[in-house]
Amino acid sequence: MVIKGAGMRRETREAMRGGPGHVDILHIVDGENLPATSRLFSLVTLEKGCGIGAHPHNGETEVFYVLEGEGVIDDNGEKKPFQKGDCNICGGGATHAVFNEKDEPLRMIAVIIKD
């Protein structure tokens, strides 16, 4: 199966999980094309001043992999720099949040796998 970029669903969410600004999401694989063990496989873009607020992952694990840019990841209450090539794994009831304070966009692949 090939999913053409033009056919991928795009979405903009305001104040995602209580975070500032908006989040642009390109759902690379969506709906019935996702395996039953997955909930999300997307490209997430955060512009300067935007972020995803703190949220827990119970019964699932979310992985963020940074493709471009840099930001700050709040990894279960501990804030750390987060940049191209970095990966954050959040599951087992832990929480995370991510913010972009830089001028260039922060682009990440986001995958949610059900436990």
KOLGU-4560 file (N, C-alpha, C; in nm, 3 decimals, padded with zeros to 5 digits):
<recs>
<n_xx: 00.084 n_yy: -00.117 n_zz: 00.000 ca_xx: 00.000 ca_yy: 00.000 ca_zz: 00.000 c_xx: 00.089 c_yy: 00.125 c_zz: 00.000 mol: A seq: 1 type: MET>
<n_xx: 00.053 n_yy: 00.219 n_zz: -00.081 ca_xx: 00.119 ca_yy: 00.350 ca_zz: -00.083 c_xx: 00.014 c_yy: 00.454 c_zz: -00.051 mol: A seq: 2 type: VAL>
<n_xx: 00.046 n_yy: 00.541 n_zz: 00.044 ca_xx: -00.042 ca_yy: 00.652 ca_zz: 00.077 c_xx: 00.027 c_yy: 00.778 c_zz: 00.029 mol: A seq: 3 type: ILE>
<n_xx: -00.032 n_yy: 00.842 n_zz: -00.068 ca_xx: 00.024 ca_yy: 00.965 ca_zz: -00.125 c_xx: 00.008 c_yy: 01.081 c_zz: -00.028 mol: A seq: 4 type: LYS>
<n_xx: 00.108 n_yy: 01.168 n_zz: -00.025 ca_xx: 00.105 ca_yy: 01.283 ca_zz: 00.065 c_xx: -00.020 c_yy: 01.367 c_zz: 00.050 mol: A seq: 5 type: GLY>
<n_xx: -00.068 n_yy: 01.382 n_zz: -00.074 ca_xx: -00.186 ca_yy: 01.464 ca_zz: -00.099 c_xx: -00.311 c_yy: 01.403 c_zz: -00.035 mol: A seq: 6 type: ALA>
<n_xx: -00.308 n_yy: 01.273 n_zz: -00.007 ca_xx: -00.424 ca_yy: 01.206 ca_zz: 00.053 c_xx: -00.419 c_yy: 01.198 c_zz: 00.204 mol: A seq: 7 type: GLY>
<n_xx: -00.312 n_yy: 01.246 n_zz: 00.264 ca_xx: -00.299 ca_yy: 01.240 ca_zz: 00.410 c_xx: -00.380 c_yy: 01.351 c_zz: 00.475 mol: A seq: 8 type: MET>
<n_xx: -00.446 n_yy: 01.318 n_zz: 00.584 ca_xx: -00.530 ca_yy: 01.415 ca_zz: 00.655 c_xx: -00.445 c_yy: 01.513 c_zz: 00.733 mol: A seq: 9 type: ARG>
<n_xx: -00.477 n_yy: 01.641 n_zz: 00.719 ca_xx: -00.409 ca_yy: 01.748 ca_zz: 00.793 c_xx: -00.506 c_yy: 01.804 c_zz: 00.896 mol: A seq: 10 type: ARG>
<n_xx: -00.450 n_yy: 01.845 n_zz: 01.009 ca_xx: -00.532 ca_yy: 01.896 ca_zz: 01.117 c_xx: -00.453 c_yy: 02.002 c_zz: 01.193 mol: A seq: 11 type: GLU>
<n_xx: -00.521 n_yy: 02.106 n_zz: 01.238 ca_xx: -00.461 ca_yy: 02.205 ca_zz: 01.327 c_xx: -00.542 c_yy: 02.205 c_zz: 01.455 mol: A seq: 12 type: THR>
<n_xx: -00.473 n_yy: 02.187 n_zz: 01.567 ca_xx: -00.540 ca_yy: 02.189 ca_zz: 01.698 c_xx: -00.492 c_yy: 02.309 c_zz: 01.778 mol: A seq: 13 type: ARG>
<n_xx: -00.587 n_yy: 02.384 n_zz: 01.828 ca_xx: -00.556 ca_yy: 02.499 ca_zz: 01.914 c_xx: -00.544 c_yy: 02.450 c_zz: 02.059 mol: A seq: 14 type: GLU>
<n_xx: -00.448 n_yy: 02.505 n_zz: 02.131 ca_xx: -00.430 ca_yy: 02.476 ca_zz: 02.274 c_xx: -00.432 c_yy: 02.325 c_zz: 02.302 mol: A seq: 15 type: ALA>
<n_xx: -00.356 n_yy: 02.248 n_zz: 02.226 ca_xx: -00.357 ca_yy: 02.102 ca_zz: 02.240 c_xx: -00.310 c_yy: 02.062 c_zz: 02.380 mol: A seq: 16 type: MET>
<n_xx: -00.391 n_yy: 01.985 n_zz: 02.447 ca_xx: -00.363 ca_yy: 01.938 ca_zz: 02.584 c_xx: -00.333 c_yy: 02.055 c_zz: 02.678 mol: A seq: 17 type: ARG>
<n_xx: -00.392 n_yy: 02.172 n_zz: 02.647 ca_xx: -00.372 ca_yy: 02.291 ca_zz: 02.730 c_xx: -00.245 c_yy: 02.368 c_zz: 02.700 mol: A seq: 18 type: GLY>
<n_xx: -00.175 n_yy: 02.329 n_zz: 02.594 ca_xx: -00.051 ca_yy: 02.397 ca_zz: 02.556 c_xx: -00.079 c_yy: 02.528 c_zz: 02.484 mol: A seq: 19 type: GLY>
<n_xx: 00.024 n_yy: 02.611 n_zz: 02.470 ca_xx: 00.008 ca_yy: 02.741 ca_zz: 02.403 c_xx: 00.000 c_yy: 02.728 c_zz: 02.250 mol: A seq: 20 type: PRO>
<n_xx: -00.070 n_yy: 02.819 n_zz: 02.188 ca_xx: -00.073 ca_yy: 02.826 ca_zz: 02.042 c_xx: -00.144 c_yy: 02.709 c_zz: 01.977 mol: A seq: 21 type: GLY>
<n_xx: -00.094 n_yy: 02.673 n_zz: 01.860 ca_xx: -00.157 ca_yy: 02.566 ca_zz: 01.782 c_xx: -00.054 c_yy: 02.460 c_zz: 01.746 mol: A seq: 22 type: HIS>
<n_xx: -00.104 n_yy: 02.343 n_zz: 01.708 ca_xx: -00.021 ca_yy: 02.231 ca_zz: 01.666 c_xx: -00.072 c_yy: 02.187 c_zz: 01.529 mol: A seq: 23 type: VAL>
<n_xx: 00.018 n_yy: 02.176 n_zz: 01.432 ca_xx: -00.017 ca_yy: 02.126 ca_zz: 01.300 c_xx: 00.018 c_yy: 01.978 c_zz: 01.295 mol: A seq: 24 type: ASP>
<n_xx: -00.079 n_yy: 01.896 n_zz: 01.252 ca_xx: -00.062 ca_yy: 01.751 ca_zz: 01.250 c_xx: -00.090 c_yy: 01.699 c_zz: 01.110 mol: A seq: 25 type: ILE>
<n_xx: 00.005 n_yy: 01.624 n_zz: 01.057 ca_xx: -00.015 ca_yy: 01.552 ca_zz: 00.931 c_xx: -00.026 c_yy: 01.405 c_zz: 00.969 mol: A seq: 26 type: LEU>
<n_xx: -00.145 n_yy: 01.348 n_zz: 00.954 ca_xx: -00.169 ca_yy: 01.208 ca_zz: 00.988 c_xx: -00.115 c_yy: 01.121 c_zz: 00.874 mol: A seq: 27 type: HIS>
<n_xx: 00.006 n_yy: 01.072 n_zz: 00.890 ca_xx: 00.073 ca_yy: 00.994 ca_zz: 00.786 c_xx: -00.003 c_yy: 00.865 c_zz: 00.759 mol: A seq: 28 type: ILE>
<n_xx: -00.038 n_yy: 00.795 n_zz: 00.866 ca_xx: -00.124 ca_yy: 00.677 ca_zz: 00.857 c_xx: -00.240 c_yy: 00.705 c_zz: 00.952 mol: A seq: 29 type: VAL>
<n_xx: -00.362 n_yy: 00.681 n_zz: 00.905 ca_xx: -00.479 ca_yy: 00.724 ca_zz: 00.980 c_xx: -00.591 c_yy: 00.620 c_zz: 00.969 mol: A seq: 30 type: ASP>
<n_xx: -00.682 n_yy: 00.626 n_zz: 01.063 ca_xx: -00.804 ca_yy: 00.547 ca_zz: 01.056 c_xx: -00.781 c_yy: 00.399 c_zz: 01.043 mol: A seq: 31 type: GLY>
<n_xx: -00.852 n_yy: 00.339 n_zz: 00.950 ca_xx: -00.847 ca_yy: 00.193 ca_zz: 00.932 c_xx: -00.713 c_yy: 00.144 c_zz: 00.879 mol: A seq: 32 type: GLU>
<n_xx: -00.627 n_yy: 00.234 n_zz: 00.835 ca_xx: -00.493 ca_yy: 00.193 ca_zz: 00.789 c_xx: -00.395 c_yy: 00.173 c_zz: 00.905 mol: A seq: 33 type: ASN>
<n_xx: -00.431 n_yy: 00.222 n_zz: 01.024 ca_xx: -00.346 ca_yy: 00.200 ca_zz: 01.142 c_xx: -00.367 c_yy: 00.058 c_zz: 01.194 mol: A seq: 34 type: LEU>
<n_xx: -00.261 n_yy: -00.011 n_zz: 01.235 ca_xx: -00.280 ca_yy: -00.140 ca_zz: 01.300 c_xx: -00.361 c_yy: -00.124 c_zz: 01.428 mol: A seq: 35 type: PRO>
<n_xx: -00.431 n_yy: -00.228 n_zz: 01.468 ca_xx: -00.516 ca_yy: -00.223 ca_zz: 01.588 c_xx: -00.436 c_yy: -00.188 c_zz: 01.713 mol: A seq: 36 type: ALA>
<n_xx: -00.306 n_yy: -00.215 n_zz: 01.712 ca_xx: -00.220 ca_yy: -00.188 ca_zz: 01.829 c_xx: -00.168 c_yy: -00.045 c_zz: 01.832 mol: A seq: 37 type: THR>
<n_xx: -00.207 n_yy: 00.037 n_zz: 01.735 ca_xx: -00.158 ca_yy: 00.174 ca_zz: 01.726 c_xx: -00.274 c_yy: 00.272 c_zz: 01.728 mol: A seq: 38 type: SER>
<n_xx: -00.246 n_yy: 00.394 n_zz: 01.773 ca_xx: -00.348 ca_yy: 00.498 ca_zz: 01.776 c_xx: -00.308 c_yy: 00.621 c_zz: 01.696 mol: A seq: 39 type: ARG>
<n_xx: -00.177 n_yy: 00.637 n_zz: 01.669 ca_xx: -00.131 ca_yy: 00.758 ca_zz: 01.600 c_xx: 00.001 c_yy: 00.732 c_zz: 01.530 mol: A seq: 40 type: LEU>
<n_xx: 00.014 n_yy: 00.783 n_zz: 01.408 ca_xx: 00.142 ca_yy: 00.786 ca_zz: 01.337 c_xx: 00.138 c_yy: 00.914 c_zz: 01.254 mol: A seq: 41 type: PHE>
<n_xx: 00.202 n_yy: 01.021 n_zz: 01.305 ca_xx: 00.184 ca_yy: 01.153 ca_zz: 01.247 c_xx: 00.313 c_yy: 01.235 c_zz: 01.250 mol: A seq: 42 type: SER>
<n_xx: 00.314 n_yy: 01.337 n_zz: 01.165 ca_xx: 00.417 ca_yy: 01.441 ca_zz: 01.168 c_xx: 00.356 c_yy: 01.560 c_zz: 01.242 mol: A seq: 43 type: LEU>
<n_xx: 00.420 n_yy: 01.601 n_zz: 01.350 ca_xx: 00.370 ca_yy: 01.711 ca_zz: 01.433 c_xx: 00.464 c_yy: 01.829 c_zz: 01.415 mol: A seq: 44 type: VAL>
<n_xx: 00.406 n_yy: 01.947 n_zz: 01.389 ca_xx: 00.486 ca_yy: 02.068 ca_zz: 01.373 c_xx: 00.442 c_yy: 02.171 c_zz: 01.475 mol: A seq: 45 type: THR>
<n_xx: 00.542 n_yy: 02.222 n_zz: 01.549 ca_xx: 00.519 ca_yy: 02.329 ca_zz: 01.646 c_xx: 00.596 c_yy: 02.452 c_zz: 01.601 mol: A seq: 46 type: LEU>
<n_xx: 00.525 n_yy: 02.561 n_zz: 01.577 ca_xx: 00.588 ca_yy: 02.687 ca_zz: 01.543 c_xx: 00.635 c_yy: 02.755 c_zz: 01.672 mol: A seq: 47 type: GLU>
<n_xx: 00.712 n_yy: 02.862 n_zz: 01.660 ca_xx: 00.762 ca_yy: 02.935 ca_zz: 01.777 c_xx: 00.645 c_yy: 02.973 c_zz: 01.868 mol: A seq: 48 type: LYS>
<n_xx: 00.662 n_yy: 02.949 n_zz: 01.998 ca_xx: 00.561 ca_yy: 02.984 ca_zz: 02.097 c_xx: 00.449 c_yy: 02.883 c_zz: 02.112 mol: A seq: 49 type: GLY>
<n_xx: 00.456 n_yy: 02.773 n_zz: 02.039 ca_xx: 00.351 ca_yy: 02.672 ca_zz: 02.044 c_xx: 00.399 c_yy: 02.547 c_zz: 02.119 mol: A seq: 50 type: CYS>
<n_xx: 00.304 n_yy: 02.471 n_zz: 02.170 ca_xx: 00.341 ca_yy: 02.350 ca_zz: 02.241 c_xx: 00.223 c_yy: 02.259 c_zz: 02.267 mol: A seq: 51 type: GLY>
<n_xx: 00.254 n_yy: 02.141 n_zz: 02.315 ca_xx: 00.156 ca_yy: 02.043 ca_zz: 02.358 c_xx: 00.167 c_yy: 02.037 c_zz: 02.510 mol: A seq: 52 type: ILE>
<n_xx: 00.057 n_yy: 02.060 n_zz: 02.580 ca_xx: 00.057 ca_yy: 02.062 ca_zz: 02.726 c_xx: 00.081 c_yy: 01.926 c_zz: 02.787 mol: A seq: 53 type: GLY>
<n_xx: 00.112 n_yy: 01.926 n_zz: 02.916 ca_xx: 00.140 ca_yy: 01.801 ca_zz: 02.989 c_xx: 00.019 c_yy: 01.709 c_zz: 02.987 mol: A seq: 54 type: ALA>
<n_xx: 00.046 n_yy: 01.583 n_zz: 02.957 ca_xx: -00.059 ca_yy: 01.482 ca_zz: 02.954 c_xx: 00.001 c_yy: 01.344 c_zz: 02.982 mol: A seq: 55 type: HIS>
<n_xx: -00.076 n_yy: 01.255 n_zz: 03.047 ca_xx: -00.025 ca_yy: 01.122 ca_zz: 03.080 c_xx: -00.054 c_yy: 01.023 c_zz: 02.968 mol: A seq: 56 type: PRO>
<n_xx: 00.019 n_yy: 00.913 n_zz: 02.972 ca_xx: -00.007 ca_yy: 00.801 ca_zz: 02.881 c_xx: -00.026 c_yy: 00.675 c_zz: 02.964 mol: A seq: 57 type: HIS>
<n_xx: -00.152 n_yy: 00.638 n_zz: 02.979 ca_xx: -00.191 ca_yy: 00.517 ca_zz: 03.052 c_xx: -00.241 c_yy: 00.416 c_zz: 02.950 mol: A seq: 58 type: ASN>
<n_xx: -00.191 n_yy: 00.293 n_zz: 02.954 ca_xx: -00.236 ca_yy: 00.190 ca_zz: 02.863 c_xx: -00.183 c_yy: 00.208 c_zz: 02.721 mol: A seq: 59 type: GLY>
<n_xx: -00.087 n_yy: 00.296 n_zz: 02.705 ca_xx: -00.027 ca_yy: 00.322 ca_zz: 02.574 c_xx: 00.108 c_yy: 00.388 c_zz: 02.595 mol: A seq: 60 type: GLU>
<n_xx: 00.187 n_yy: 00.392 n_zz: 02.489 ca_xx: 00.317 ca_yy: 00.457 ca_zz: 02.491 c_xx: 00.326 c_yy: 00.550 c_zz: 02.371 mol: A seq: 61 type: THR>
<n_xx: 00.369 n_yy: 00.674 n_zz: 02.395 ca_xx: 00.390 ca_yy: 00.769 ca_zz: 02.286 c_xx: 00.538 c_yy: 00.792 c_zz: 02.267 mol: A seq: 62 type: GLU>
<n_xx: 00.580 n_yy: 00.793 n_zz: 02.142 ca_xx: 00.719 ca_yy: 00.819 ca_zz: 02.107 c_xx: 00.722 c_yy: 00.945 c_zz: 02.021 mol: A seq: 63 type: VAL>
<n_xx: 00.805 n_yy: 01.042 n_zz: 02.059 ca_xx: 00.834 ca_yy: 01.160 ca_zz: 01.976 c_xx: 00.977 c_yy: 01.143 c_zz: 01.925 mol: A seq: 64 type: PHE>
<n_xx: 00.997 n_yy: 01.163 n_zz: 01.795 ca_xx: 01.130 ca_yy: 01.165 ca_zz: 01.735 c_xx: 01.145 c_yy: 01.296 c_zz: 01.659 mol: A seq: 65 type: TYR>
<n_xx: 01.245 n_yy: 01.377 n_zz: 01.695 ca_xx: 01.261 ca_yy: 01.510 ca_zz: 01.636 c_xx: 01.334 c_yy: 01.500 c_zz: 01.502 mol: A seq: 66 type: VAL>
<n_xx: 01.268 n_yy: 01.550 n_zz: 01.397 ca_xx: 01.326 ca_yy: 01.555 ca_zz: 01.262 c_xx: 01.398 c_yy: 01.686 c_zz: 01.236 mol: A seq: 67 type: LEU>
<n_xx: 01.341 n_yy: 01.797 n_zz: 01.286 ca_xx: 01.396 ca_yy: 01.930 ca_zz: 01.263 c_xx: 01.369 c_yy: 02.019 c_zz: 01.383 mol: A seq: 68 type: GLU>
<n_xx: 01.460 n_yy: 02.112 n_zz: 01.406 ca_xx: 01.440 ca_yy: 02.214 ca_zz: 01.508 c_xx: 01.481 c_yy: 02.168 c_zz: 01.646 mol: A seq: 69 type: GLY>
<n_xx: 01.442 n_yy: 02.252 n_zz: 01.743 ca_xx: 01.471 ca_yy: 02.220 ca_zz: 01.882 c_xx: 01.367 c_yy: 02.284 c_zz: 01.970 mol: A seq: 70 type: GLU>
<n_xx: 01.351 n_yy: 02.229 n_zz: 02.089 ca_xx: 01.253 ca_yy: 02.280 ca_zz: 02.184 c_xx: 01.288 c_yy: 02.233 c_zz: 02.323 mol: A seq: 71 type: GLY>
<n_xx: 01.185 n_yy: 02.229 n_zz: 02.407 ca_xx: 01.199 ca_yy: 02.182 ca_zz: 02.544 c_xx: 01.097 c_yy: 02.071 c_zz: 02.565 mol: A seq: 72 type: VAL>
<n_xx: 01.144 n_yy: 01.958 n_zz: 02.617 ca_xx: 01.053 ca_yy: 01.848 ca_zz: 02.651 c_xx: 01.040 c_yy: 01.845 c_zz: 02.802 mol: A seq: 73 type: ILE>
<n_xx: 00.919 n_yy: 01.837 n_zz: 02.851 ca_xx: 00.893 ca_yy: 01.816 ca_zz: 02.993 c_xx: 00.868 c_yy: 01.666 c_zz: 03.007 mol: A seq: 74 type: ASP>
<n_xx: 00.968 n_yy: 01.595 n_zz: 03.054 ca_xx: 00.965 ca_yy: 01.450 ca_zz: 03.064 c_xx: 00.932 c_yy: 01.410 c_zz: 03.207 mol: A seq: 75 type: ASP>
<n_xx: 00.802 n_yy: 01.390 n_zz: 03.232 ca_xx: 00.754 ca_yy: 01.350 ca_zz: 03.364 c_xx: 00.797 c_yy: 01.450 c_zz: 03.472 mol: A seq: 76 type: ASN>
<n_xx: 00.787 n_yy: 01.580 n_zz: 03.437 ca_xx: 00.817 ca_yy: 01.687 ca_zz: 03.532 c_xx: 00.957 c_yy: 01.743 c_zz: 03.524 mol: A seq: 77 type: GLY>
<n_xx: 01.043 n_yy: 01.682 n_zz: 03.444 ca_xx: 01.181 ca_yy: 01.729 ca_zz: 03.430 c_xx: 01.199 c_yy: 01.791 c_zz: 03.291 mol: A seq: 78 type: GLU>
<n_xx: 01.228 n_yy: 01.920 n_zz: 03.287 ca_xx: 01.244 ca_yy: 01.990 ca_zz: 03.159 c_xx: 01.385 c_yy: 01.970 c_zz: 03.106 mol: A seq: 79 type: LYS>
<n_xx: 01.393 n_yy: 01.936 n_zz: 02.975 ca_xx: 01.521 ca_yy: 01.908 ca_zz: 02.911 c_xx: 01.521 c_yy: 01.966 c_zz: 02.770 mol: A seq: 80 type: LYS>
<n_xx: 01.639 n_yy: 02.003 n_zz: 02.717 ca_xx: 01.646 ca_yy: 02.042 ca_zz: 02.575 c_xx: 01.607 c_yy: 01.923 c_zz: 02.488 mol: A seq: 81 type: PRO>
<n_xx: 01.545 n_yy: 01.951 n_zz: 02.374 ca_xx: 01.494 ca_yy: 01.847 ca_zz: 02.286 c_xx: 01.520 c_yy: 01.893 c_zz: 02.144 mol: A seq: 82 type: PHE>
<n_xx: 01.604 n_yy: 01.820 n_zz: 02.068 ca_xx: 01.646 ca_yy: 01.869 ca_zz: 01.937 c_xx: 01.655 c_yy: 01.755 c_zz: 01.835 mol: A seq: 83 type: GLN>
<n_xx: 01.685 n_yy: 01.794 n_zz: 01.711 ca_xx: 01.695 ca_yy: 01.701 ca_zz: 01.600 c_xx: 01.773 c_yy: 01.576 c_zz: 01.640 mol: A seq: 84 type: LYS>
<n_xx: 01.714 n_yy: 01.461 n_zz: 01.613 ca_xx: 01.777 ca_yy: 01.333 ca_zz: 01.645 c_xx: 01.741 c_yy: 01.278 c_zz: 01.781 mol: A seq: 85 type: GLY>
<n_xx: 01.676 n_yy: 01.360 n_zz: 01.868 ca_xx: 01.637 ca_yy: 01.314 ca_zz: 02.000 c_xx: 01.503 c_yy: 01.240 c_zz: 01.996 mol: A seq: 86 type: ASP>
<n_xx: 01.484 n_yy: 01.152 n_zz: 02.094 ca_xx: 01.363 ca_yy: 01.072 ca_zz: 02.104 c_xx: 01.313 c_yy: 01.077 c_zz: 02.248 mol: A seq: 87 type: CYS>
<n_xx: 01.182 n_yy: 01.090 n_zz: 02.265 ca_xx: 01.119 ca_yy: 01.084 ca_zz: 02.397 c_xx: 01.018 c_yy: 00.971 c_zz: 02.395 mol: A seq: 88 type: ASN>
<n_xx: 01.023 n_yy: 00.885 n_zz: 02.498 ca_xx: 00.930 ca_yy: 00.773 ca_zz: 02.511 c_xx: 00.852 c_yy: 00.795 c_zz: 02.640 mol: A seq: 89 type: ILE>
<n_xx: 00.719 n_yy: 00.794 n_zz: 02.631 ca_xx: 00.635 ca_yy: 00.822 ca_zz: 02.746 c_xx: 00.525 c_yy: 00.717 c_zz: 02.754 mol: A seq: 90 type: CYS>
<n_xx: 00.524 n_yy: 00.639 n_zz: 02.862 ca_xx: 00.421 ca_yy: 00.538 ca_zz: 02.883 c_xx: 00.413 c_yy: 00.502 c_zz: 03.030 mol: A seq: 91 type: GLY>
<n_xx: 00.330 n_yy: 00.403 n_zz: 03.061 ca_xx: 00.320 ca_yy: 00.355 ca_zz: 03.198 c_xx: 00.268 c_yy: 00.458 c_zz: 03.296 mol: A seq: 92 type: GLY>
<n_xx: 00.185 n_yy: 00.551 n_zz: 03.249 ca_xx: 00.128 ca_yy: 00.653 ca_zz: 03.336 c_xx: 00.213 c_yy: 00.777 c_zz: 03.350 mol: A seq: 93 type: GLY>
<n_xx: 00.331 n_yy: 00.779 n_zz: 03.289 ca_xx: 00.416 ca_yy: 00.898 ca_zz: 03.292 c_xx: 00.352 c_yy: 01.010 c_zz: 03.210 mol: A seq: 94 type: ALA>
<n_xx: 00.401 n_yy: 01.132 n_zz: 03.231 ca_xx: 00.350 ca_yy: 01.248 ca_zz: 03.156 c_xx: 00.463 c_yy: 01.312 c_zz: 03.076 mol: A seq: 95 type: THR>
<n_xx: 00.423 n_yy: 01.383 n_zz: 02.973 ca_xx: 00.518 ca_yy: 01.464 ca_zz: 02.898 c_xx: 00.446 c_yy: 01.582 c_zz: 02.835 mol: A seq: 96 type: HIS>
<n_xx: 00.527 n_yy: 01.681 n_zz: 02.796 ca_xx: 00.480 ca_yy: 01.801 ca_zz: 02.726 c_xx: 00.598 c_yy: 01.848 c_zz: 02.642 mol: A seq: 97 type: ALA>
<n_xx: 00.571 n_yy: 01.924 n_zz: 02.538 ca_xx: 00.679 ca_yy: 01.974 ca_zz: 02.453 c_xx: 00.644 c_yy: 02.115 c_zz: 02.405 mol: A seq: 98 type: VAL>
<n_xx: 00.748 n_yy: 02.201 n_zz: 02.399 ca_xx: 00.729 ca_yy: 02.340 ca_zz: 02.362 c_xx: 00.840 c_yy: 02.385 c_zz: 02.267 mol: A seq: 99 type: PHE>
<n_xx: 00.806 n_yy: 02.476 n_zz: 02.176 ca_xx: 00.905 ca_yy: 02.534 ca_zz: 02.086 c_xx: 00.922 c_yy: 02.681 c_zz: 02.121 mol: A seq: 100 type: ASN>
<n_xx: 01.042 n_yy: 02.716 n_zz: 02.167 ca_xx: 01.074 ca_yy: 02.854 ca_zz: 02.201 c_xx: 01.166 c_yy: 02.918 c_zz: 02.097 mol: A seq: 101 type: GLU>
<n_xx: 01.200 n_yy: 02.845 n_zz: 01.992 ca_xx: 01.294 ca_yy: 02.893 ca_zz: 01.890 c_xx: 01.219 c_yy: 02.949 c_zz: 01.769 mol: A seq: 102 type: LYS>
<n_xx: 01.293 n_yy: 03.018 n_zz: 01.683 ca_xx: 01.232 ca_yy: 03.078 ca_zz: 01.563 c_xx: 01.194 c_yy: 02.974 c_zz: 01.458 mol: A seq: 103 type: ASP>
<n_xx: 01.275 n_yy: 02.867 n_zz: 01.445 ca_xx: 01.245 ca_yy: 02.767 ca_zz: 01.342 c_xx: 01.144 c_yy: 02.664 c_zz: 01.395 mol: A seq: 104 type: GLU>
<n_xx: 01.064 n_yy: 02.606 n_zz: 01.306 ca_xx: 00.965 ca_yy: 02.506 ca_zz: 01.349 c_xx: 01.032 c_yy: 02.382 c_zz: 01.410 mol: A seq: 105 type: PRO>
<n_xx: 00.963 n_yy: 02.322 n_zz: 01.505 ca_xx: 01.002 ca_yy: 02.194 ca_zz: 01.563 c_xx: 00.913 c_yy: 02.089 c_zz: 01.499 mol: A seq: 106 type: LEU>
<n_xx: 00.974 n_yy: 01.994 n_zz: 01.427 ca_xx: 00.898 ca_yy: 01.889 ca_zz: 01.357 c_xx: 00.936 c_yy: 01.754 c_zz: 01.415 mol: A seq: 107 type: ARG>
<n_xx: 00.833 n_yy: 01.677 n_zz: 01.451 ca_xx: 00.854 ca_yy: 01.547 ca_zz: 01.515 c_xx: 00.761 c_yy: 01.443 c_zz: 01.455 mol: A seq: 108 type: MET>
<n_xx: 00.810 n_yy: 01.321 n_zz: 01.448 ca_xx: 00.722 ca_yy: 01.208 ca_zz: 01.422 c_xx: 00.665 c_yy: 01.168 c_zz: 01.558 mol: A seq: 109 type: ILE>
<n_xx: 00.535 n_yy: 01.147 n_zz: 01.564 ca_xx: 00.468 ca_yy: 01.103 ca_zz: 01.686 c_xx: 00.397 c_yy: 00.971 c_zz: 01.657 mol: A seq: 110 type: ALA>
<n_xx: 00.424 n_yy: 00.873 n_zz: 01.742 ca_xx: 00.363 ca_yy: 00.741 ca_zz: 01.729 c_xx: 00.305 c_yy: 00.703 c_zz: 01.865 mol: A seq: 111 type: VAL>
<n_xx: 00.181 n_yy: 00.657 n_zz: 01.867 ca_xx: 00.121 ca_yy: 00.606 ca_zz: 01.990 c_xx: 00.088 c_yy: 00.459 c_zz: 01.969 mol: A seq: 112 type: ILE>
<n_xx: 00.145 n_yy: 00.375 n_zz: 02.057 ca_xx: 00.127 ca_yy: 00.230 ca_zz: 02.051 c_xx: 00.050 c_yy: 00.189 c_zz: 02.176 mol: A seq: 113 type: ILE>
<n_xx: -00.057 n_yy: 00.113 n_zz: 02.158 ca_xx: -00.136 ca_yy: 00.065 ca_zz: 02.272 c_xx: -00.061 c_yy: -00.047 c_zz: 02.343 mol: A seq: 114 type: LYS>
<n_xx: -00.064 n_yy: -00.043 n_zz: 02.477 ca_xx: 00.002 ca_yy: -00.148 ca_zz: 02.556 c_xx: -00.081 c_yy: -00.276 c_zz: 02.555 mol: A seq: 115 type: ASP>
</recs>
